[in-house]
């Protein structure tokens, strides 16, 4: 049983880059509620951590995702990082 005339056709995803902006981030933080997951990206401006009393992070972007989109992102990132580690070795991060 078909759901409509286009149900057997595959659809392409067209990625448009016209308005895309590329930014660098070396710091990320995450918070969430029942309705959304917030990703915060920024740049650590404290170059000599051993001498500094505070760590200064300039936040540049906040991305708000639905929980479903966040779960898809988790899945995709896990795959990409798993592939990276199989080629280049395990990444160890601090908690």
Secondary structure, DSSP 8 states (H G I E B T S, - for coil): --SSTTTTS--------TT------SEEEEEE-SS-EEEEEEEE--S-TTT-SS--EEEEEEEEE-HHHHHHHHHHHHHHHHHHHHHH-------
